[in-house]
């Protein structure tokens, strides 16, 4: 006789309407500094319009936010891509994505400076999520065949699957600024994809957020 218990998920329309998925795509300024692209390397701002009325309701001042996925790849013309920060080129095993979403539930602490060894200093307080990165080859504009410039960085592992959403202020109807940083070095600096020997942001970045609104207390 089986001891297993059959169960079903009971969905509520009211609860499901509070869940949103936001997909963002960013393009760096590139070698030509195209004015139609962002001109701050590794930093992007978009307006986040309310997709439905309740997203802009005064009944929902807070939400929980989680990054579900992240990818980064160089412009197709770049055959020697690398990560860069304000001080030069950099190895980036994990990326810390920060947003201007108010949150008291996240702390980023650094001890890069000699005075901070054994103590640390707070470098960010607000929404952030750490994503370990893996490099995969996706080919180039000619074919799927692996190519020297066809490498993409993609978020993997615990940074996505095992990270819980955190409490933030409702972001809808406001400007959302995303910063790409890394805890490896110089956490005050953005990081971005460049070509070896050049400083311009030549990256294409994709990001997916899950946002669930939380009703105010009655």
C-alpha positions in Angstrom: 0.0 0.0 0.0 1.4 3.4 -1.0 1.8 6.1 1.6 2.1 8.9 -1.0 -0.4 11.7 -0.8 -1.7 13.3 -4.0 -1.6 17.1 -3.9 -2.5 19.9 -6.3 -1.6 23.5 -6.5 -4.6 25.8 -5.9 -4.0 29.1 -7.7 -5.7 32.3 -6.8 -6.3 34.9 -9.5 -5.8 37.7 -7.0 -2.4 36.4 -5.9 -1.2 35.5 -9.4 -2.0 39.1 -10.6 0.6 40.4 -8.1 3.4 38.4 -9.8 5.3 40.1 -12.6 8.2 39.2 -14.9 10.4 42.0 -16.3 12.8 41.2 -19.1 15.5 43.9 -19.8 18.0 44.3 -22.7 20.9 46.7 -22.5 23.5 47.7 -25.1 26.7 49.5 -24.3 27.8 52.6 -26.0 30.3 50.8 -28.3 33.4 52.0 -30.1 31.5 54.7 -31.9 29.7 56.0 -28.7 26.4 55.8 -30.5 24.2 58.5 -28.8 21.2 56.1 -29.0 23.0 53.8 -26.6 23.9 54.4 -23.0 27.1 56.3 -22.4 27.8 55.1 -18.8 29.7 51.8 -19.0 28.0 49.0 -17.1 25.1 51.1 -16.0 21.6 51.4 -17.5 18.4 53.2 -16.7 14.8 52.4 -17.9 11.4 53.6 -16.9 9.4 50.7 -15.4 5.7 51.4 -16.3 3.0 49.6 -14.4 1.8 46.7 -16.6 -1.6 46.7 -14.9 -3.4 49.1 -12.6 -2.6 47.3 -9.3 1.1 47.7 -9.9 0.7 51.4 -9.3 -1.8 51.1 -6.5 -1.2 52.7 -3.1 -2.3 49.3 -1.7 1.1 47.9 -2.6 4.1 49.9 -1.3 6.4 46.9 -1.2 7.4 43.8 -3.2 9.9 41.0 -3.3 12.4 40.9 -6.1 14.7 38.3 -7.5 17.0 38.1 -10.6 16.1 34.9 -12.5 18.8 35.1 -15.3 21.6 37.2 -16.7 23.7 37.0 -19.9 26.4 39.2 -21.4 28.1 39.0 -24.7 30.3 41.3 -26.8 29.3 43.0 -30.0 29.7 40.7 -33.0 32.7 42.6 -34.3 34.7 42.1 -31.1 36.9 39.0 -31.3 38.9 39.5 -28.1 36.4 40.4 -25.4 37.2 40.9 -21.7 35.7 42.4 -18.5 36.8 45.9 -17.6 36.4 48.2 -14.6 37.5 51.8 -14.0 41.1 50.7 -13.3 41.6 48.3 -16.3 40.8 44.8 -17.3 39.6 42.3 -14.8 38.7 38.6 -14.3 35.1 38.3 -13.2 34.0 35.0 -11.7 30.8 36.4 -10.3 28.8 39.6 -11.0 26.9 41.6 -8.4 23.9 43.3 -10.0 22.7 46.3 -8.1 19.4 48.2 -8.6 18.2 51.5 -7.1 15.4 49.6 -5.4 15.1 50.7 -1.8 15.8 47.7 0.5 17.1 47.3 4.0 17.4 43.5 3.6 20.7 43.5 1.6 24.2 44.5 2.6 27.3 44.4 0.4 30.5 44.5 2.5 34.0 44.9 1.1 37.5 44.7 2.7 39.5 45.7 -0.4 41.3 48.6 1.3 44.0 47.9 3.8 42.2 49.7 6.5 39.2 47.5 6.2 41.0 44.1 6.6 39.2 42.1 9.3 36.5 44.7 9.6 35.0 45.5 6.2 33.1 48.5 5.0 29.6 48.7 3.6 29.7 49.6 -0.1 26.1 49.2 -1.0 22.8 49.0 0.9 19.8 48.4 -1.4 18.8 45.7 -3.8 21.7 43.5 -5.0 22.1 39.9 -6.1 25.3 37.9 -6.6 25.4 35.7 -9.7 28.3 33.2 -10.4 29.2 33.3 -14.1 30.1 30.6 -16.6 31.5 31.2 -20.1 29.8 29.4 -23.0 30.4 29.7 -26.7 27.3 30.6 -28.7 29.0 31.0 -32.1 29.1 34.2 -34.1 26.9 36.0 -36.7 28.0 33.5 -39.4 27.0 30.2 -37.7 26.6 28.3 -34.4 30.1 27.0 -34.8 32.3 28.0 -31.8 34.4 31.0 -32.7 37.0 33.2 -30.9 34.6 36.1 -30.4 31.5 34.0 -29.7 31.8 33.7 -25.9 29.0 34.7 -23.6 28.8 35.0 -19.8 25.7 33.5 -18.2 24.5 33.2 -14.6 24.6 29.8 -13.2 24.1 27.8 -10.0 23.2 29.0 -6.5 23.0 32.7 -7.6 19.8 32.0 -9.5 18.3 28.7 -8.2 19.0 29.0 -4.5 18.7 32.8 -4.0 15.4 33.9 -2.4 13.6 37.1 -3.4 14.2 40.1 -1.0 11.9 42.8 0.2 12.1 46.1 -1.7 10.0 49.2 -2.4 7.5 49.0 -5.3 9.5 49.8 -8.4 6.6 50.4 -10.9 6.1 53.8 -12.3 9.7 54.8 -11.5 13.1 54.9 -13.2 15.0 51.7 -12.6 18.8 52.0 -12.7 20.9 48.8 -13.0 24.6 48.7 -12.2 26.9 45.8 -13.1 29.5 45.4 -10.4 31.7 42.6 -8.9 32.9 41.8 -5.4 36.3 40.8 -6.7 37.9 44.2 -6.7 37.0 47.9 -6.7 33.4 47.4 -5.8 32.8 51.1 -6.2 33.3 50.7 -9.9 30.9 49.4 -12.6 32.1 46.5 -14.7 31.4 46.0 -18.4 32.6 44.0 -21.5 35.2 45.7 -23.6 37.7 44.7 -26.2 41.3 44.1 -25.0 43.2 47.4 -25.5 40.0 49.6 -25.5 37.8 51.0 -22.7 34.4 51.3 -24.4 31.5 49.2 -23.2 30.8 46.9 -26.2 28.5 44.5 -24.3 25.0 43.3 -24.9 23.3 42.4 -21.6 20.0 40.7 -20.8 18.4 40.5 -17.4 15.2 38.9 -16.1 13.5 40.0 -12.8 10.6 38.4 -10.9 8.6 40.9 -8.9 5.8 40.0 -6.6 3.8 42.8 -4.9 3.0 42.6 -1.2 -0.3 44.1 0.1 0.0 46.8 2.8 -1.0 45.8 6.3 -4.5 46.6 7.2 
